[in-house]
Amino acid sequence: MTENANSREERQLRSARQALDEAQSRLTPQRKAVLKALLANPTSHQSADEVLQAARQIIPDLGLATVYRTLELFSRLGIVRRLDTAEGQSRFEYNTEKDDEHYHHHVICLDCGRISEFNEDMLEDIEERAEAKTGYKVIDHCLQLYGYCPDCMKKSQNKDKDKD
């Protein structure tokens, strides 16, 4: 890992430790292993099983129930973001917005479950209108769009051609 990556991981671990401290929880070795598994693949959206496999590189006897509880806690504290896919499986990613203050959005394929990200924040006007209408102070939002990825559309078109 490069010096820059090391300092980024240290900053992310400090941020997670602070969030846990504020919730009167600790960054146990098991929680740290789960966090490191997520940080090792920052651009992927991992299932709990995938997190478990990566975390077992650090703690070989780590259990799936511990991973689920940890991901649930991290999600509640905003350390990770939970994405519910069309196939009914939750996927998780480290919440970089805690560090960057900007949220990215997701497009999820209804056929294969592929998740693509885009970084345009188009919801500021909606947030302002929601605040004016409800009196709430909006601090965050999450946009997930569902559709069909180019690969699945191409497969579908090929199946249609084969029927003709």
C-alpha positions in Angstrom: 0.0 0.0 0.0 1.4 3.4 -0.9 2.0 6.2 1.7 -1.1 8.1 0.4 -3.3 4.9 0.7 -1.9 4.3 4.1 -2.8 7.7 5.3 -6.2 7.5 3.7 -6.9 4.2 5.5 -5.7 5.6 8.8 -8.0 8.6 8.4 -10.9 6.3 7.6 -10.2 4.1 10.6 -10.0 7.2 12.8 -13.4 8.4 11.4 -14.9 5.0 12.1 -13.5 4.9 15.6 -14.9 8.4 16.3 -18.4 7.3 15.1 -18.2 4.2 17.3 -17.0 6.2 20.3 -19.9 8.6 19.9 -22.2 5.6 19.9 -20.4 4.3 23.0 -19.1 1.3 21.0 -15.6 0.1 20.4 -13.6 -0.7 17.3 -13.0 -4.4 18.2 -10.5 -6.5 16.2 -13.5 -8.1 14.4 -15.1 -4.7 13.5 -11.7 -3.5 12.3 -11.3 -6.6 10.1 -14.7 -6.0 8.5 -13.9 -2.3 8.0 -10.5 -3.2 6.4 -12.3 -5.7 4.1 -14.5 -2.9 2.9 -11.6 -0.4 2.5 -9.6 -2.9 0.5 -12.1 -2.8 -2.3 -13.4 0.9 -2.1 -15.1 0.8 -5.5 -16.9 -2.5 -5.1 -20.3 -3.1 -3.5 -19.7 -6.2 -1.5 -22.2 -8.7 -0.1 -21.9 -9.8 3.5 -20.4 -13.1 2.3 -17.8 -11.2 0.2 -16.9 -9.1 3.2 -16.6 -12.2 5.3 -14.2 -13.8 2.9 -12.0 -10.7 2.8 -12.1 -10.2 6.6 -11.1 -13.9 7.2 -7.8 -13.0 5.6 -7.3 -11.0 8.9 -9.3 -13.1 11.4 -9.7 -16.7 10.0 -12.4 -17.8 12.4 -14.6 -14.7 12.0 -18.2 -15.7 11.8 -20.9 -14.6 9.3 -23.3 -13.5 12.2 -20.5 -11.2 13.5 -20.1 -9.7 10.0 -23.9 -9.1 9.7 -24.1 -7.5 13.1 -21.0 -5.3 12.3 -22.4 -4.2 8.9 -25.7 -3.4 10.5 -24.0 -1.3 13.2 -21.8 0.4 10.7 -24.8 1.2 8.5 -26.7 2.6 11.4 -23.8 4.9 12.3 -23.2 6.0 8.7 -19.8 4.3 8.4 -21.0 2.2 5.5 -23.8 2.5 3.1 -26.2 -0.3 2.5 -27.6 -0.9 -1.0 -30.6 -3.2 -1.5 -30.4 -4.7 -4.9 -33.1 -5.9 -7.2 -32.2 -9.5 -6.4 -33.0 -8.9 -2.7 -29.4 -9.0 -1.5 -27.9 -6.2 0.5 -24.5 -4.8 -0.7 -22.2 -2.6 1.3 -19.6 0.1 0.6 -17.6 2.3 2.8 -19.3 5.7 3.2 -16.7 8.0 1.6 -19.1 10.9 2.1 -18.2 11.1 5.7 -14.8 12.2 4.4 -15.7 13.9 1.2 -19.1 15.5 2.0 -20.5 14.5 -1.4 -22.8 11.6 -2.2 -22.7 9.4 -5.3 -25.7 7.7 -6.6 -26.4 4.2 -8.0 -28.0 2.6 -11.0 -28.8 -1.1 -10.3 -29.6 -3.6 -13.0 -32.8 -5.5 -12.4 -31.5 -8.5 -14.4 -27.9 -9.2 -13.3 -27.7 -6.9 -10.2 -24.8 -4.9 -11.5 -24.3 -1.6 -9.7 -22.9 1.5 -11.5 -22.2 4.8 -9.8 -22.6 8.4 -10.9 -21.5 11.5 -9.1 -23.8 14.2 -10.2 -25.8 15.8 -7.4 -29.0 16.8 -9.0 -31.2 16.8 -5.9 -30.3 20.1 -4.2 -33.4 21.8 -5.5 -35.6 18.9 -4.3 -33.9 19.1 -0.9 -34.6 22.8 -0.6 -38.3 22.3 -1.6 -38.6 19.4 0.9 -37.2 21.6 3.7 -39.5 24.5 2.8 -42.5 22.2 2.7 -41.8 20.1 5.8 -39.7 22.2 8.0 -37.1 19.5 8.2 -33.4 20.2 7.8 -32.2 17.7 5.1 -28.7 16.5 5.8 -28.4 13.6 3.3 -30.1 11.8 0.5 -29.8 8.5 -1.4 -30.8 8.0 -5.0 -31.0 4.5 -6.4 -32.3 4.1 -10.0 -33.3 0.6 -11.3 -33.1 -0.5 -14.9 -31.2 -2.7 -17.3 -27.5 -2.5 -17.9 -26.2 -2.4 -21.5 -25.0 -6.0 -21.3 -28.4 -7.3 -20.2 -30.2 -5.2 -22.8 -27.9 -6.6 -25.5 -28.6 -10.2 -24.3 -32.3 -9.5 -24.4 -32.1 -8.1 -27.9 -30.1 -11.1 -29.0 -32.8 -13.5 -27.5 -35.5 -11.5 -29.3 -33.6 -11.9 -32.6 -33.1 -15.6 -32.1 -36.9 -16.0 -31.7 -37.5 -14.3 -35.1 
